[in-house]
């Protein structure tokens, strides 16, 4: 007997996959000294505004259906050019705010190694299990961010959505959605470039990483 050909990978009744384009906000005034910028509402630099304009130019040809941002002003301002170039309204999602770095807010790693050497050593060894004092629990931040992205995918089936948010939150969320241990987020995803694109394909709650950290001058996926 000849075996039957394999069936379709998805059911005809399954919702169409959603494409999420994750973009970190533009450069801020704390970037030059590499200061931790979590819940602090820090403004963009001139370079950050230029990066946002580049994201806006990319968005004009990306076939977007929706734009969602973190509530922090650096993310909302970064999304501004994309809003103008597409004519879309942006929705603010509170669960996409950056992680609270506690005592690290506004400080550099070198400063923390001097003032809190034991805590900083533990953080560097396992940043998910040992957040810096008074900081948000990284697994909890990963859960809220991942849930927010999965909700977006579920409410935008078959759509293309730009999500403008934050470096550490996105790295934690990527680990959670892709089954990577949270303790590895600093190693596996050393950092997202400002306004670069990371593309996710979401179907029935399953997430595939299509591209990572691609500068916006290198085009857009249409697959």
Order of alpha helices (4+ residues) and beta strands (2+ residues): beta-alpha-beta-alpha-beta-alpha-alpha-alpha-beta-alpha-alpha-beta-beta
